[in-house]
Amino acid sequence: MIDKPFAPACERNREPILDVLREHFARRHRVLEIGSGTGQHAVYFAAAMPWLEWQCSDRAEHLPGIRMWLDEAGLPNTPPPLELDVARGPWPAPGFDAVFSANTLHIMGWPDVVALFAGMAGVLADSASVVVYGPFNDGGAYTSDSNREFDGWLKARDPRSGIRDVEAVDALARAIGLQRVADVAMPANNRCLAWRRER
């Protein structure tokens, strides 16, 4: 029997993120969360935005913990989590008009970030919104001393990881037809980047 996972950061950042999601997902219906982690964000956001179907996804080892959060909450708008490794798939069927991901891009290697956006292109509806939360650099420069220290810690743990340049991430988004519509400063030197796809 595994213990239900818990991430203190999810409790700290969920309210500011929700403020952003309420705006950008107000007219959306189906959200794919990439890298759901513990599942804490999913139950909080799905409860706060009951008009959304909130589809969790993550690598196989995280699914049991996510299921514990979803089962305990018992919400009608959280289907069972999907297994998704962005580098290998399998990606779900198209039809999501929203995608959310938190604290993932700096954990995975850059080739996986590229694969995430490439795979996302195949599941997004023609009119879709994408929101990504986490730390970002501007033009290769850290935006705070704490982010510089965090990036050093990330690279010492896994040289493939690291805080990404917002310009590089935005280029990946533009390549799949997304236009950036917001860059919202968040607590602890994080940001929410939001894009829209209109075609």
C-alpha atoms as one frame of an Amber mdcrd trajectory, in Angstrom:
protein
   0.000   0.000   0.000   1.482   3.318  -1.044   1.025   6.526   0.894  -0.920
   9.276  -0.802   1.713  11.647  -2.249   1.812  15.252  -1.112   3.710  18.236
  -2.509   3.736  21.343  -0.281   4.404  23.554  -3.312   1.041  22.566  -4.784
  -0.707  23.928  -1.708   1.241  27.181  -1.904   0.822  27.943  -5.596  -2.645
  26.607  -6.374  -4.606  29.788  -5.664  -2.494  32.141  -7.834  -2.520  29.558
 -10.638  -6.290  29.182 -10.341  -6.696  32.930 -10.880  -4.900  32.573 -14.221
  -6.765  29.421 -15.232 -10.175  30.944 -14.471  -9.417  33.607 -17.073  -7.877
  31.470 -19.796 -10.014  28.346 -19.362 -13.320  30.160 -18.814 -14.752  29.011
 -22.172 -12.935  25.698 -22.395 -14.351  22.213 -21.853 -11.632  19.526 -21.854
  -8.245  20.035 -20.209  -5.259  17.721 -20.569  -2.894  18.173 -17.646   0.587
  17.013 -18.644   2.670  15.838 -15.697  -0.034  15.752 -13.034   2.489  14.735
 -10.357   0.681  14.022  -7.119  -2.785  14.877  -8.453  -3.264  17.721  -5.949
  -3.606  20.422  -8.578  -6.121  18.341 -10.501  -8.587  17.925  -7.648  -8.309
  21.565  -6.603  -8.747  22.989 -10.083 -11.447  20.520 -11.125 -13.466  21.333
  -8.000 -13.065  25.077  -8.572 -13.940  24.875 -12.297 -16.694  22.257 -12.554
 -17.442  23.129 -16.200 -14.127  21.523 -17.179 -13.340  17.861 -17.687  -9.872
  17.662 -16.126  -7.847  14.820 -17.652  -4.721  13.962 -15.654  -1.715  12.341
 -17.283   1.770  11.347 -16.186   4.336   8.607 -16.415   3.247   5.213 -15.149
   4.987   5.418 -11.774   2.948   8.470 -10.769  -0.485   7.126 -11.685  -1.215
   5.227  -8.422  -0.720   8.386  -6.349  -2.831  10.458  -8.730  -5.610   7.855
  -8.528  -5.590   8.137  -4.735  -6.233  11.885  -4.914  -8.903  11.519  -7.596
 -10.666   8.635  -5.845 -10.703  10.436  -2.506 -12.136  13.601  -4.057 -14.747
  11.687  -6.058 -15.337  14.541  -8.498 -17.533  13.903 -11.552 -15.205  15.801
 -13.916 -11.948  13.916 -13.333 -11.736  10.745 -15.463  -9.078   8.131 -14.636
  -5.531   9.372 -15.274  -3.792   8.477 -18.517  -0.283   7.142 -18.869   1.765
   9.623 -20.893   5.496   9.851 -21.393   5.903  12.900 -23.606   8.945  11.409
 -25.364   7.359   8.049 -26.145   3.600   8.500 -25.873   1.046   7.211 -26.209
  -0.659  10.576 -26.654  -4.437  10.622 -26.180  -6.900  11.203 -28.994  -7.388
  14.772 -30.237 -10.086  17.040 -28.905  -8.626  18.922 -25.942  -9.336  22.640
 -26.041  -7.001  23.322 -23.114  -3.657  22.041 -21.828  -2.065  22.761 -18.452
   1.351  21.803 -17.130   3.071  22.899 -13.924   6.719  22.561 -12.919   7.595
  20.164 -15.727   9.732  21.942 -18.327  12.695  22.488 -15.989  12.585  18.868
 -14.766  12.679  17.130 -18.151  15.523  17.322 -20.640  15.252  19.783 -23.525
  14.543  17.028 -26.106  11.549  16.061 -23.962  10.351  19.686 -23.876  10.501
  19.659 -27.682   8.606  16.346 -27.716   5.975  17.762 -25.348   5.075  20.592
 -27.722   5.258  18.347 -30.784   2.931  15.809 -29.175   0.601  18.497 -27.895
   0.088  19.682 -31.473  -1.741  16.451 -32.221  -4.224  16.606 -29.350  -5.214
  20.293 -29.375  -8.514  21.396 -30.822  -8.478  24.180 -33.407  -9.426  26.710
 -30.748  -7.400  25.915 -27.652  -5.654  27.523 -24.690  -2.378  26.378 -23.133
  -1.058  27.469 -19.730   2.373  26.462 -18.398   3.544  27.302 -14.869   7.109
  27.345 -13.589  10.371  29.306 -13.518  11.715  30.797 -16.742  14.764  32.759
 -17.852  14.695  35.837 -20.079  17.231  35.839 -22.884  19.441  33.364 -21.057
  19.461  35.486 -17.894  18.096  34.455 -14.523  15.270  36.614 -13.213  16.307
  36.189  -9.566  19.128  34.917  -7.376  16.842  32.170  -6.081  16.251  30.921
  -9.632  20.007  30.917 -10.263  20.508  28.772  -7.164  17.592  26.524  -8.104
  19.007  26.002 -11.597  22.349  25.000 -10.105  20.598  22.495  -7.856  18.652
  21.091 -10.828  21.750  20.627 -12.973  23.704  19.017 -10.117  20.902  16.490
  -9.730  20.369  15.929 -13.471  22.512  17.746 -16.066  19.684  17.473 -18.620
  17.340  19.583 -16.511  17.353  23.333 -15.982  15.303  26.500 -16.153  14.276
  27.174 -19.756  14.469  30.415 -21.704  11.013  31.794 -22.309  12.008  32.698
 -25.868  12.959  29.107 -26.681   9.727  27.747 -25.229   7.700  30.377 -27.056
   9.360  29.353 -30.327   8.164  25.780 -29.789   4.666  27.070 -29.103   4.621
  29.257 -32.211   5.761  26.296 -34.317   2.493  24.485 -33.489   0.288  27.497
 -34.127   0.126  28.992 -30.628   0.294  32.722 -29.956   1.370  33.921 -26.512
  -1.363  35.984 -24.868  -0.096  36.345 -21.291   3.015  36.192 -19.124   1.871
  36.470 -15.506   4.302  36.941 -12.624   3.671  34.432  -9.856   4.957  33.970
  -6.282   8.455  32.592  -5.671   9.779  33.992  -8.981   7.626  31.700 -11.101
   5.467  32.623 -14.081   2.365  31.459 -15.908   2.732  31.585 -19.670  -0.495
  31.383 -21.671  -1.006  30.764 -25.379  -4.015  30.568 -27.679  -4.502  28.557
 -30.847  -6.952  29.965 -33.351  -7.363  28.224 -36.680
